[in-house]
């Protein structure tokens, strides 16, 4: 993934409205009217959010007679996940080491309590 594409993906995901639109599109394609329904904003405002998502490659526009339904494009999300994976592994390893240390400290504490008896 190019740095520009990755930047566009994360910039698009930075907005909660755009994340909500993507969540809705995960269940199937929808028109701008359908996407705008749960929000207290105008259709032109939703259209601006959709343009950001389209530029990032996260949403595509179909053609169905008069309608232009939007659909989710998962490839940029998969690429962002791939970029994030080493960081997830790093933190997971740190948490596993912390868990092991805490287990060791608990076992040591139990051992000390038994020795006092």
LUMTIMI-713224 format. One record per atom (N, C-alpha, C): atom name; residue in three letters; x, y, z. Coordinates in nm, 3 decimals. Layout:
BEGIN
+-------+---------+---------+---------+---------+
| atomo | residuo |    east |   north |      up |
+-------+---------+---------+---------+---------+
|    CA |     ALA |       X |       Y |       Z |
...
+-------+---------+---------+---------+---------+
This chain:
BEGIN
+-------+---------+---------+---------+---------+
| atomo | residuo |    east |   north |      up |
+-------+---------+---------+---------+---------+
|     N |     UNK |   0.086 |  -0.118 |   0.000 |
|    CA |     UNK |   0.000 |   0.000 |   0.000 |
|     C |     UNK |   0.090 |   0.123 |   0.000 |
|     N |     UNK |   0.057 |   0.219 |  -0.085 |
|    CA |     UNK |   0.136 |   0.341 |  -0.090 |
|     C |     UNK |   0.106 |   0.428 |   0.032 |
|     N |     UNK |   0.203 |   0.508 |   0.075 |
|    CA |     UNK |   0.178 |   0.596 |   0.189 |
|     C |     UNK |   0.058 |   0.689 |   0.166 |
|     N |     UNK |   0.042 |   0.736 |   0.043 |
|    CA |     UNK |  -0.071 |   0.826 |   0.013 |
|     C |     UNK |  -0.204 |   0.753 |   0.033 |
|     N |     UNK |  -0.214 |   0.629 |  -0.015 |
|    CA |     UNK |  -0.337 |   0.552 |  -0.002 |
|     C |     UNK |  -0.367 |   0.522 |   0.145 |
|     N |     UNK |  -0.261 |   0.487 |   0.219 |
|    CA |     UNK |  -0.277 |   0.460 |   0.362 |
|     C |     UNK |  -0.323 |   0.586 |   0.435 |
|     N |     UNK |  -0.264 |   0.700 |   0.402 |
|    CA |     UNK |  -0.305 |   0.827 |   0.463 |
|     C |     UNK |  -0.451 |   0.856 |   0.434 |
|     N |     UNK |  -0.493 |   0.834 |   0.309 |
|    CA |     UNK |  -0.633 |   0.860 |   0.270 |
|     C |     UNK |  -0.728 |   0.767 |   0.345 |
|     N |     UNK |  -0.687 |   0.641 |   0.363 |
|    CA |     UNK |  -0.771 |   0.546 |   0.436 |
|     C |     UNK |  -0.789 |   0.590 |   0.581 |
|     N |     UNK |  -0.678 |   0.619 |   0.648 |
|    CA |     UNK |  -0.689 |   0.659 |   0.789 |
|     C |     UNK |  -0.758 |   0.794 |   0.806 |
|     N |     UNK |  -0.739 |   0.886 |   0.712 |
|    CA |     UNK |  -0.809 |   1.015 |   0.720 |
|     C |     UNK |  -0.959 |   0.994 |   0.705 |
|     N |     UNK |  -0.999 |   0.905 |   0.614 |
|    CA |     UNK |  -1.142 |   0.877 |   0.596 |
|     C |     UNK |  -1.200 |   0.811 |   0.720 |
|     N |     UNK |  -1.123 |   0.723 |   0.783 |
|    CA |     UNK |  -1.171 |   0.653 |   0.902 |
|     C |     UNK |  -1.171 |   0.740 |   1.027 |
|     N |     UNK |  -1.108 |   0.855 |   1.021 |
|    CA |     UNK |  -1.098 |   0.941 |   1.139 |
|     C |     UNK |  -1.231 |   1.003 |   1.179 |
|     N |     UNK |  -1.326 |   1.007 |   1.089 |
|    CA |     UNK |  -1.454 |   1.071 |   1.117 |
|     C |     UNK |  -1.559 |   0.969 |   1.157 |
|     N |     UNK |  -1.630 |   0.990 |   1.269 |
|    CA |     UNK |  -1.730 |   0.893 |   1.315 |
|     C |     UNK |  -1.847 |   0.875 |   1.218 |
|     N |     UNK |  -1.885 |   0.979 |   1.147 |
|    CA |     UNK |  -1.994 |   0.966 |   1.050 |
|     C |     UNK |  -1.953 |   0.872 |   0.937 |
|     N |     UNK |  -1.830 |   0.889 |   0.890 |
|    CA |     UNK |  -1.782 |   0.803 |   0.782 |
|     C |     UNK |  -1.768 |   0.657 |   0.829 |
|     N |     UNK |  -1.724 |   0.638 |   0.953 |
|    CA |     UNK |  -1.717 |   0.502 |   1.006 |
|     C |     UNK |  -1.857 |   0.441 |   1.015 |
|     N |     UNK |  -1.955 |   0.521 |   1.054 |
|    CA |     UNK |  -2.094 |   0.472 |   1.062 |
|     C |     UNK |  -2.147 |   0.436 |   0.923 |
|     N |     UNK |  -2.111 |   0.516 |   0.824 |
|    CA |     UNK |  -2.152 |   0.486 |   0.686 |
|     C |     UNK |  -2.091 |   0.353 |   0.642 |
|     N |     UNK |  -1.964 |   0.334 |   0.671 |
|    CA |     UNK |  -1.898 |   0.207 |   0.634 |
|     C |     UNK |  -1.964 |   0.089 |   0.706 |
|     N |     UNK |  -1.998 |   0.108 |   0.833 |
|    CA |     UNK |  -2.064 |   0.001 |   0.908 |
|     C |     UNK |  -2.198 |  -0.034 |   0.843 |
|     N |     UNK |  -2.271 |   0.066 |   0.799 |
|    CA |     UNK |  -2.399 |   0.041 |   0.732 |
|     C |     UNK |  -2.377 |  -0.033 |   0.600 |
|     N |     UNK |  -2.275 |   0.009 |   0.524 |
|    CA |     UNK |  -2.248 |  -0.054 |   0.395 |
|     C |     UNK |  -2.194 |  -0.196 |   0.410 |
|     N |     UNK |  -2.145 |  -0.230 |   0.527 |
|    CA |     UNK |  -2.099 |  -0.367 |   0.550 |
|     C |     UNK |  -2.214 |  -0.467 |   0.542 |
|     N |     UNK |  -2.337 |  -0.419 |   0.560 |
|    CA |     UNK |  -2.453 |  -0.508 |   0.551 |
|     C |     UNK |  -2.515 |  -0.506 |   0.412 |
|     N |     UNK |  -2.458 |  -0.432 |   0.319 |
|    CA |     UNK |  -2.509 |  -0.429 |   0.182 |
|     C |     UNK |  -2.511 |  -0.290 |   0.125 |
|     N |     UNK |  -2.526 |  -0.283 |  -0.005 |
|    CA |     UNK |  -2.525 |  -0.153 |  -0.073 |
|     C |     UNK |  -2.645 |  -0.069 |  -0.031 |
|     N |     UNK |  -2.630 |   0.064 |  -0.047 |
|    CA |     UNK |  -2.737 |   0.156 |  -0.007 |
|     C |     UNK |  -2.727 |   0.284 |  -0.089 |
|     N |     UNK |  -2.841 |   0.351 |  -0.102 |
|    CA |     UNK |  -2.846 |   0.479 |  -0.171 |
|     C |     UNK |  -2.804 |   0.591 |  -0.074 |
|     N |     UNK |  -2.779 |   0.707 |  -0.128 |
|    CA |     UNK |  -2.743 |   0.822 |  -0.045 |
|     C |     UNK |  -2.857 |   0.853 |   0.052 |
|     N |     UNK |  -2.980 |   0.842 |   0.005 |
|    CA |     UNK |  -3.097 |   0.866 |   0.091 |
|     C |     UNK |  -3.099 |   0.769 |   0.208 |
|     N |     UNK |  -3.075 |   0.643 |   0.180 |
|    CA |     UNK |  -3.072 |   0.542 |   0.286 |
|     C |     UNK |  -2.957 |   0.567 |   0.383 |
|     N |     UNK |  -2.843 |   0.608 |   0.330 |
|    CA |     UNK |  -2.728 |   0.634 |   0.416 |
|     C |     UNK |  -2.749 |   0.759 |   0.502 |
|     N |     UNK |  -2.822 |   0.857 |   0.450 |
|    CA |     UNK |  -2.844 |   0.982 |   0.522 |
|     C |     UNK |  -2.950 |   0.968 |   0.632 |
|     N |     UNK |  -3.038 |   0.870 |   0.619 |
|    CA |     UNK |  -3.153 |   0.857 |   0.710 |
|     C |     UNK |  -3.118 |   0.862 |   0.859 |
|     N |     UNK |  -3.018 |   0.790 |   0.909 |
|    CA |     UNK |  -2.995 |   0.792 |   1.055 |
|     C |     UNK |  -2.922 |   0.916 |   1.106 |
|     N |     UNK |  -2.882 |   1.005 |   1.017 |
|    CA |     UNK |  -2.803 |   1.121 |   1.060 |
|     C |     UNK |  -2.885 |   1.249 |   1.057 |
|     N |     UNK |  -2.852 |   1.339 |   1.148 |
|    CA |     UNK |  -2.917 |   1.469 |   1.152 |
|     C |     UNK |  -2.836 |   1.566 |   1.065 |
|     N |     UNK |  -2.825 |   1.531 |   0.937 |
|    CA |     UNK |  -2.753 |   1.618 |   0.844 |
|     C |     UNK |  -2.815 |   1.603 |   0.705 |
|     N |     UNK |  -2.785 |   1.698 |   0.621 |
|    CA |     UNK |  -2.844 |   1.700 |   0.488 |
|     C |     UNK |  -2.781 |   1.596 |   0.396 |
|     N |     UNK |  -2.851 |   1.567 |   0.288 |
|    CA |     UNK |  -2.796 |   1.476 |   0.188 |
|     C |     UNK |  -2.666 |   1.530 |   0.128 |
|     N |     UNK |  -2.656 |   1.662 |   0.101 |
|    CA |     UNK |  -2.528 |   1.713 |   0.050 |
|     C |     UNK |  -2.412 |   1.690 |   0.148 |
|     N |     UNK |  -2.440 |   1.698 |   0.277 |
|    CA |     UNK |  -2.335 |   1.672 |   0.376 |
|     C |     UNK |  -2.293 |   1.526 |   0.373 |
|     N |     UNK |  -2.390 |   1.436 |   0.361 |
|    CA |     UNK |  -2.360 |   1.293 |   0.349 |
|     C |     UNK |  -2.282 |   1.269 |   0.220 |
|     N |     UNK |  -2.320 |   1.337 |   0.113 |
|    CA |     UNK |  -2.250 |   1.321 |  -0.014 |
|     C |     UNK |  -2.104 |   1.362 |  -0.003 |
|     N |     UNK |  -2.076 |   1.465 |   0.076 |
|    CA |     UNK |  -1.936 |   1.506 |   0.098 |
|     C |     UNK |  -1.859 |   1.396 |   0.170 |
|     N |     UNK |  -1.922 |   1.335 |   0.270 |
|    CA |     UNK |  -1.857 |   1.224 |   0.339 |
|     C |     UNK |  -1.833 |   1.108 |   0.242 |
|     N |     UNK |  -1.930 |   1.081 |   0.156 |
|    CA |     UNK |  -1.915 |   0.972 |   0.059 |
|     C |     UNK |  -1.802 |   1.000 |  -0.039 |
|     N |     UNK |  -1.783 |   1.125 |  -0.078 |
|    CA |     UNK |  -1.673 |   1.160 |  -0.168 |
|     C |     UNK |  -1.538 |   1.131 |  -0.103 |
|     N |     UNK |  -1.527 |   1.162 |   0.026 |
|    CA |     UNK |  -1.402 |   1.131 |   0.097 |
|     C |     UNK |  -1.379 |   0.980 |   0.098 |
|     N |     UNK |  -1.484 |   0.905 |   0.126 |
|    CA |     UNK |  -1.474 |   0.759 |   0.128 |
|     C |     UNK |  -1.442 |   0.703 |  -0.010 |
|     N |     UNK |  -1.499 |   0.763 |  -0.114 |
|    CA |     UNK |  -1.472 |   0.718 |  -0.251 |
|     C |     UNK |  -1.327 |   0.748 |  -0.289 |
|     N |     UNK |  -1.278 |   0.869 |  -0.255 |
|    CA |     UNK |  -1.138 |   0.904 |  -0.286 |
|     C |     UNK |  -1.041 |   0.810 |  -0.217 |
|     N |     UNK |  -1.078 |   0.763 |  -0.098 |
|    CA |     UNK |  -0.993 |   0.670 |  -0.024 |
|     C |     UNK |  -1.007 |   0.527 |  -0.077 |
|     N |     UNK |  -1.102 |   0.505 |  -0.168 |
|    CA |     UNK |  -1.122 |   0.373 |  -0.224 |
|     C |     UNK |  -1.202 |   0.280 |  -0.134 |
|     N |     UNK |  -1.264 |   0.335 |  -0.029 |
|    CA |     UNK |  -1.340 |   0.255 |   0.066 |
|     C |     UNK |  -1.484 |   0.230 |   0.022 |
|     N |     UNK |  -1.532 |   0.314 |  -0.070 |
|    CA |     UNK |  -1.670 |   0.304 |  -0.119 |
|     C |     UNK |  -1.667 |   0.320 |  -0.270 |
|     N |     UNK |  -1.750 |   0.244 |  -0.338 |
|    CA |     UNK |  -1.765 |   0.261 |  -0.482 |
|     C |     UNK |  -1.912 |   0.288 |  -0.513 |
|     N |     UNK |  -1.933 |   0.345 |  -0.631 |
|    CA |     UNK |  -2.067 |   0.383 |  -0.674 |
|     C |     UNK |  -2.111 |   0.290 |  -0.785 |
|     N |     UNK |  -2.225 |   0.227 |  -0.766 |
|    CA |     UNK |  -2.279 |   0.138 |  -0.869 |
|     C |     UNK |  -2.375 |   0.211 |  -0.959 |
|     N |     UNK |  -2.439 |   0.136 |  -1.045 |
|    CA |     UNK |  -2.538 |   0.196 |  -1.135 |
|     C |     UNK |  -2.654 |   0.097 |  -1.148 |
|     N |     UNK |  -2.772 |   0.144 |  -1.108 |
|    CA |     UNK |  -2.891 |   0.061 |  -1.115 |
|     C |     UNK |  -3.005 |   0.151 |  -1.163 |
|     N |     UNK |  -3.020 |   0.160 |  -1.295 |
|    CA |     UNK |  -3.119 |   0.250 |  -1.358 |
|     C |     UNK |  -3.094 |   0.392 |  -1.311 |
|     N |     UNK |  -3.189 |   0.450 |  -1.239 |
|    CA |     UNK |  -3.175 |   0.588 |  -1.190 |
|     C |     UNK |  -3.092 |   0.597 |  -1.064 |
|     N |     UNK |  -3.077 |   0.488 |  -0.995 |
|    CA |     UNK |  -3.007 |   0.486 |  -0.865 |
|     C |     UNK |  -2.857 |   0.474 |  -0.884 |
|     N |     UNK |  -2.783 |   0.525 |  -0.786 |
|    CA |     UNK |  -2.638 |   0.512 |  -0.781 |
|     C |     UNK |  -2.600 |   0.456 |  -0.643 |
|     N |     UNK |  -2.632 |   0.328 |  -0.618 |
|    CA |     UNK |  -2.605 |   0.272 |  -0.486 |
|     C |     UNK |  -2.456 |   0.267 |  -0.455 |
|     N |     UNK |  -2.424 |   0.288 |  -0.329 |
|    CA |     UNK |  -2.285 |   0.281 |  -0.283 |
|     C |     UNK |  -2.262 |   0.143 |  -0.222 |
|     N |     UNK |  -2.139 |   0.095 |  -0.238 |
|    CA |     UNK |  -2.103 |  -0.033 |  -0.176 |
|     C |     UNK |  -1.966 |  -0.021 |  -0.114 |
|     N |     UNK |  -1.946 |  -0.103 |  -0.014 |
|    CA |     UNK |  -1.819 |  -0.106 |   0.059 |
|     C |     UNK |  -1.713 |  -0.175 |  -0.026 |
|     N |     UNK |  -1.594 |  -0.118 |  -0.027 |
|    CA |     UNK |  -1.478 |  -0.180 |  -0.091 |
|     C |     UNK |  -1.380 |  -0.215 |   0.020 |
|     N |     UNK |  -1.359 |  -0.341 |   0.042 |
|    CA |     UNK |  -1.283 |  -0.387 |   0.158 |
|     C |     UNK |  -1.132 |  -0.385 |   0.141 |
|     N |     UNK |  -1.082 |  -0.377 |   0.019 |
|    CA |     UNK |  -0.937 |  -0.387 |  -0.003 |
|     C |     UNK |  -0.857 |  -0.284 |   0.076 |
|     N |     UNK |  -0.895 |  -0.155 |   0.077 |
|    CA |     UNK |  -0.816 |  -0.059 |   0.156 |
|     C |     UNK |  -0.818 |  -0.090 |   0.307 |
|     N |     UNK |  -0.929 |  -0.145 |   0.356 |
|    CA |     UNK |  -0.936 |  -0.184 |   0.497 |
|     C |     UNK |  -0.842 |  -0.301 |   0.524 |
|     N |     UNK |  -0.837 |  -0.395 |   0.432 |
|    CA |     UNK |  -0.746 |  -0.509 |   0.447 |
|     C |     UNK |  -0.601 |  -0.461 |   0.445 |
|     N |     UNK |  -0.571 |  -0.365 |   0.359 |
|    CA |     UNK |  -0.435 |  -0.312 |   0.351 |
|     C |     UNK |  -0.398 |  -0.236 |   0.478 |
|     N |     UNK |  -0.493 |  -0.161 |   0.534 |
|    CA |     UNK |  -0.468 |  -0.090 |   0.659 |
|     C |     UNK |  -0.446 |  -0.190 |   0.773 |
|     N |     UNK |  -0.524 |  -0.296 |   0.773 |
|    CA |     UNK |  -0.508 |  -0.401 |   0.874 |
|     C |     UNK |  -0.371 |  -0.466 |   0.862 |
|     N |     UNK |  -0.328 |  -0.491 |   0.740 |
|    CA |     UNK |  -0.196 |  -0.549 |   0.716 |
|     C |     UNK |  -0.086 |  -0.456 |   0.770 |
|     N |     UNK |  -0.103 |  -0.326 |   0.750 |
|    CA |     UNK |  -0.006 |  -0.229 |   0.800 |
|     C |     UNK |  -0.005 |  -0.227 |   0.953 |
|     N |     UNK |  -0.122 |  -0.241 |   1.014 |
|    CA |     UNK |  -0.134 |  -0.237 |   1.160 |
|     C |     UNK |  -0.088 |  -0.366 |   1.229 |
|     N |     UNK |  -0.087 |  -0.477 |   1.158 |
|    CA |     UNK |  -0.060 |  -0.608 |   1.218 |
|     C |     UNK |   0.069 |  -0.616 |   1.300 |
|     N |     UNK |   0.182 |  -0.564 |   1.253 |
|    CA |     UNK |   0.303 |  -0.572 |   1.337 |
|     C |     UNK |   0.287 |  -0.499 |   1.471 |
|     N |     UNK |   0.213 |  -0.391 |   1.473 |
|    CA |     UNK |   0.189 |  -0.318 |   1.597 |
|     C |     UNK |   0.099 |  -0.399 |   1.691 |
|     N |     UNK |   0.000 |  -0.466 |   1.635 |
|    CA |     UNK |  -0.087 |  -0.552 |   1.716 |
|     C |     UNK |  -0.005 |  -0.664 |   1.778 |
|     N |     UNK |   0.082 |  -0.723 |   1.698 |
|    CA |     UNK |   0.166 |  -0.831 |   1.749 |
|     C |     UNK |   0.261 |  -0.781 |   1.859 |
|     N |     UNK |   0.316 |  -0.662 |   1.839 |
|    CA |     UNK |   0.403 |  -0.603 |   1.941 |
|     C |     UNK |   0.330 |  -0.587 |   2.073 |
|     N |     UNK |   0.212 |  -0.526 |   2.069 |
|    CA |     UNK |   0.137 |  -0.503 |   2.193 |
|     C |     UNK |   0.086 |  -0.633 |   2.253 |
|     N |     UNK |   0.046 |  -0.727 |   2.169 |
|    CA |     UNK |   0.000 |  -0.855 |   2.221 |
|     C |     UNK |   0.113 |  -0.926 |   2.296 |
|     N |     UNK |   0.233 |  -0.920 |   2.239 |
|    CA |     UNK |   0.349 |  -0.979 |   2.306 |
|     C |     UNK |   0.377 |  -0.912 |   2.440 |
|     N |     UNK |   0.366 |  -0.781 |   2.444 |
|    CA |     UNK |   0.386 |  -0.708 |   2.569 |
|     C |     UNK |   0.282 |  -0.747 |   2.674 |
|     N |     UNK |   0.159 |  -0.759 |   2.633 |
|    CA |     UNK |   0.052 |  -0.796 |   2.727 |
|     C |     UNK |   0.071 |  -0.939 |   2.777 |
|     N |     UNK |   0.116 |  -1.027 |   2.689 |
|    CA |     UNK |   0.141 |  -1.166 |   2.732 |
|     C |     UNK |   0.253 |  -1.170 |   2.835 |
|     N |     UNK |   0.359 |  -1.091 |   2.813 |
|    CA |     UNK |   0.468 |  -1.087 |   2.911 |
|     C |     UNK |   0.419 |  -1.028 |   3.043 |
|     N |     UNK |   0.336 |  -0.926 |   3.037 |
|    CA |     UNK |   0.280 |  -0.867 |   3.158 |
|     C |     UNK |   0.193 |  -0.969 |   3.232 |
|     N |     UNK |   0.109 |  -1.041 |   3.159 |
|    CA |     UNK |   0.026 |  -1.146 |   3.222 |
|     C |     UNK |   0.113 |  -1.250 |   3.291 |
|     N |     UNK |   0.221 |  -1.291 |   3.225 |
|    CA |     UNK |   0.311 |  -1.391 |   3.284 |
|     C |     UNK |   0.375 |  -1.336 |   3.411 |
|     N |     UNK |   0.415 |  -1.211 |   3.409 |
|    CA |     UNK |   0.475 |  -1.149 |   3.527 |
|     C |     UNK |   0.375 |  -1.140 |   3.642 |
|     N |     UNK |   0.253 |  -1.100 |   3.611 |
|    CA |     UNK |   0.149 |  -1.091 |   3.715 |
|     C |     UNK |   0.119 |  -1.229 |   3.774 |
|     N |     UNK |   0.112 |  -1.331 |   3.689 |
|    CA |     UNK |   0.091 |  -1.467 |   3.738 |
|     C |     UNK |   0.205 |  -1.510 |   3.830 |
|     N |     UNK |   0.326 |  -1.475 |   3.791 |
|    CA |     UNK |   0.443 |  -1.508 |   3.873 |
|     C |     UNK |   0.438 |  -1.437 |   4.008 |
|     N |     UNK |   0.400 |  -1.310 |   4.007 |
|    CA |     UNK |   0.390 |  -1.234 |   4.133 |
|     C |     UNK |   0.280 |  -1.291 |   4.223 |
|     N |     UNK |   0.166 |  -1.330 |   4.165 |
|    CA |     UNK |   0.058 |  -1.390 |   4.243 |
|     C |     UNK |   0.104 |  -1.521 |   4.306 |
|     N |     UNK |   0.173 |  -1.603 |   4.228 |
|    CA |     UNK |   0.223 |  -1.731 |   4.279 |
|     C |     UNK |   0.323 |  -1.707 |   4.392 |
|     N |     UNK |   0.408 |  -1.609 |   4.375 |
|    CA |     UNK |   0.508 |  -1.576 |   4.479 |
|     C |     UNK |   0.438 |  -1.528 |   4.606 |
|     N |     UNK |   0.333 |  -1.447 |   4.590 |
|    CA |     UNK |   0.258 |  -1.396 |   4.706 |
|     C |     UNK |   0.191 |  -1.511 |   4.781 |
|     N |     UNK |   0.130 |  -1.606 |   4.708 |
|    CA |     UNK |   0.067 |  -1.722 |   4.770 |
|     C |     UNK |   0.170 |  -1.804 |   4.846 |
|     N |     UNK |   0.285 |  -1.822 |   4.787 |
|    CA |     UNK |   0.393 |  -1.899 |   4.848 |
|     C |     UNK |   0.436 |  -1.836 |   4.979 |
|     N |     UNK |   0.446 |  -1.702 |   4.981 |
|    CA |     UNK |   0.486 |  -1.630 |   5.103 |
|     C |     UNK |   0.380 |  -1.643 |   5.211 |
|     N |     UNK |   0.252 |  -1.639 |   5.173 |
|    CA |     UNK |   0.143 |  -1.655 |   5.271 |
|     C |     UNK |   0.149 |  -1.793 |   5.334 |
|     N |     UNK |   0.172 |  -1.898 |   5.255 |
|    CA |     UNK |   0.181 |  -2.034 |   5.307 |
|     C |     UNK |   0.300 |  -2.050 |   5.401 |
|     N |     UNK |   0.409 |  -1.984 |   5.366 |
|    CA |     UNK |   0.530 |  -1.995 |   5.450 |
|     C |     UNK |   0.512 |  -1.929 |   5.584 |
|     N |     UNK |   0.427 |  -1.826 |   5.593 |
|    CA |     UNK |   0.401 |  -1.756 |   5.720 |
|     C |     UNK |   0.318 |  -1.840 |   5.815 |
|     N |     UNK |   0.241 |  -1.933 |   5.767 |
|    CA |     UNK |   0.151 |  -2.014 |   5.849 |
|     C |     UNK |   0.222 |  -2.110 |   5.931 |
+-------+---------+---------+---------+---------+
